[in-house]
Each structure stands twice: as structure tokens, then as C-alpha cells.
């Protein structure tokens, strides 16, 4: 088994190498404003996946993907020589759609803020369906008032105030 720390080191080194080669050696005019965001390599160190982002529209992304695909051989040989492995890992380039996900999350947060503001606006003008104080409160004045039906009771029975 390959050591996971070694795999991480190689993946980080691949990311750095690809970024420096793209910046300094590839002169393809199709290559747009590219950022290498991450690299992952399998445990057997044979296949590497390089994630990148491109600043621009879909046409810029497509042209950058074509430029990376055409420069894949040079990048693979550079990575293989720098890592000193028996087999150079094959490189696969994947467009990292972080910006799209960030935009989607920002849209969801804006919708949630709008819904919260709407709920607060409705709550500010809302009134209770019943009384403002729904619980029974014992007042001293309530003991003095006779309740209907008390007249039928016998004088000898103790009242509620006497039972306390």
C-alpha cells in the first residue's frame, strides 16, 4: 500500500508543477485566465486529476479545455520527470465549477433573506387570534363578584375563598 501522506504530497506537487508550466511554458492563445485549484492522484500513483477554473464565459472555458488537452503530453512528461516515479501519471483535466456553485448558494441565501423579511413584515402587523393574554389570571376583584348559579347554593357550603 502507498502511504496516504506520500499521495497527498505528490498531488500537491502535481498541482504546483501544472500551474507553473501553464503559466510559463504553454503559449497557446486559446488558453484563458486559468487557475489550477486542486489535483488528486490515485493510490497507485498512475492517474492524476487536475481541477481548474477559467475566468470567462462558456466559449473561454471550451477553448481553455482544448488548449489543456493539446498540451497534456508536455505536461505529463514534465510532471513525470519532476516526480521521479517509475510511471508518469496520466493527467485528466476537469473544469471546477466552484463559481457556479457559489452563485447558486448566494441565490439561495438571497431567497431566504427575502422570505425572512416577508415573514417579519407579516409578523409586525399580525394580531392575536384571541385575547392578548390567553391564560386565566386570578384577580382579587374576581373573588368579590358572584358567579351565576351561586344563588342556588346553600349558605352553609364554603365558598371558593373560604376553601383556601
C-alpha positions in Angstrom: 0.0 0.0 0.0 1.1 3.5 -0.7 1.4 5.9 2.2 -1.5 8.5 2.1 0.8 11.3 3.1 3.0 10.4 0.1 0.0 10.5 -2.2 -1.0 13.9 -0.8 2.5 15.3 -1.3 2.5 14.0 -4.9 -0.9 15.5 -5.6 0.2 18.9 -4.2 3.4 18.7 -6.3 1.4 17.9 -9.4 -0.8 20.9 -8.8 2.2 23.2 -8.4 4.0 21.8 -11.4 1.0 22.1 -13.7 0.3 25.6 -12.6 3.9 26.7 -13.2 4.1 25.0 -16.6 0.7 26.5 -17.7 1.9 29.9 -16.6 5.4 29.8 -18.1 5.7 27.3 -20.9 2.3 27.0 -22.7 2.0 29.7 -25.2 -1.4 28.6 -26.7 -3.6 31.6 -27.5 -6.7 29.5 -26.6 -5.6 29.4 -23.0 -7.7 31.8 -21.0 -7.4 33.1 -17.5 -6.9 29.8 -15.8 -6.3 28.8 -12.1 -5.3 25.3 -11.1 -7.4 24.8 -8.0 -6.7 21.2 -7.0 -5.0 17.9 -8.0 -5.8 14.4 -6.9 -3.9 11.2 -7.6 -4.8 7.6 -7.2 -3.2 5.5 -4.5 -1.1 3.6 -7.2 0.2 7.0 -8.5 -0.9 6.2 -12.1 -3.8 8.6 -12.7 -4.0 12.2 -11.7 -7.0 14.5 -12.0 -6.3 18.2 -12.2 -9.1 20.7 -11.4 -9.1 24.1 -12.9 -11.3 27.2 -13.2 -11.5 29.7 -16.1 -12.5 33.3 -15.9 -14.9 33.9 -18.7 -17.9 32.5 -20.5 -18.5 29.1 -21.9 -16.5 29.8 -25.1 -13.4 30.7 -23.0 -13.9 27.5 -20.9 -14.2 25.4 -24.1 -11.1 26.9 -25.7 -9.1 26.5 -22.5 -10.1 22.9 -22.2 -8.9 22.3 -25.8 -5.6 24.1 -25.1 -5.0 21.9 -22.0 -5.9 18.8 -23.9 -3.4 19.6 -26.6 -0.7 20.4 -24.0 -1.4 17.2 -22.0 1.7 15.3 -23.3 4.1 18.1 -22.4 2.5 18.5 -19.0 2.7 14.7 -18.4 6.4 14.5 -19.3 7.2 17.5 -17.1 5.3 16.0 -14.2 6.9 12.6 -14.7 10.4 13.9 -14.7 9.8 16.2 -11.7 8.2 13.5 -9.5 10.8 10.8 -10.4 8.3 8.0 -10.5 8.7 4.8 -12.5 5.5 5.6 -14.4 4.3 9.1 -15.3 0.7 9.6 -14.1 -1.9 10.2 -16.8 -3.4 13.6 -16.4 -7.1 14.3 -16.7 -8.3 17.9 -16.6 -11.7 18.7 -15.0 -13.4 22.1 -15.1 -14.0 23.0 -11.4 -17.4 24.7 -11.3 -16.9 26.4 -7.9 -18.1 29.8 -9.2 -21.4 28.2 -10.4 -21.9 26.6 -7.0 -21.1 29.8 -5.2 -23.5 31.7 -7.3 -26.3 29.1 -6.7 -25.7 29.3 -2.9 -25.7 33.1 -3.0 -29.1 33.0 -4.9 -30.5 30.6 -2.3 -29.3 32.8 0.6 -30.9 35.9 -1.1 -34.2 34.0 -1.4 -34.0 33.0 2.3 -33.3 36.6 3.3 -36.3 37.8 1.2 -38.6 35.2 2.7 -37.4 36.1 6.3 -38.1 39.8 5.5 -41.6 38.9 4.3 -42.3 36.9 7.5 -41.1 39.8 9.7 -43.2 42.2 7.7 -46.3 40.0 8.2 -45.5 39.4 11.9 -45.2 43.1 12.6 -48.8 43.7 11.5 -50.2 40.5 13.0 -52.6 40.4 15.9 -53.5 37.6 18.2 -56.4 35.4 17.2 -57.9 35.5 20.7 -57.1 37.6 23.7 -53.7 39.2 24.1 -53.4 37.3 27.4 -54.8 33.7 26.8 -54.2 32.5 30.3 -56.5 33.0 33.2 -55.3 35.5 35.8 -56.7 35.4 39.3 -57.5 38.9 40.5 -58.6 39.9 44.0 -61.6 41.6 42.4 -62.8 38.4 40.8 -63.5 36.9 44.3 -66.0 39.6 45.1 -68.1 39.1 42.1 -70.9 36.4 42.4 -70.9 33.9 39.6 -74.3 32.8 38.1 -75.6 29.7 39.9 -74.1 30.7 43.3 -77.6 31.8 44.4 -78.9 28.2 44.3 -76.1 27.0 46.6 -76.8 26.7 50.2 -75.4 29.3 52.6 -73.7 26.6 54.7 -71.3 25.4 51.9 -68.0 27.1 52.0 -67.1 29.4 49.1 -64.0 29.1 47.0 -62.3 31.8 49.0 -63.0 30.0 52.3 -61.5 26.7 51.0 -58.1 28.2 50.5 
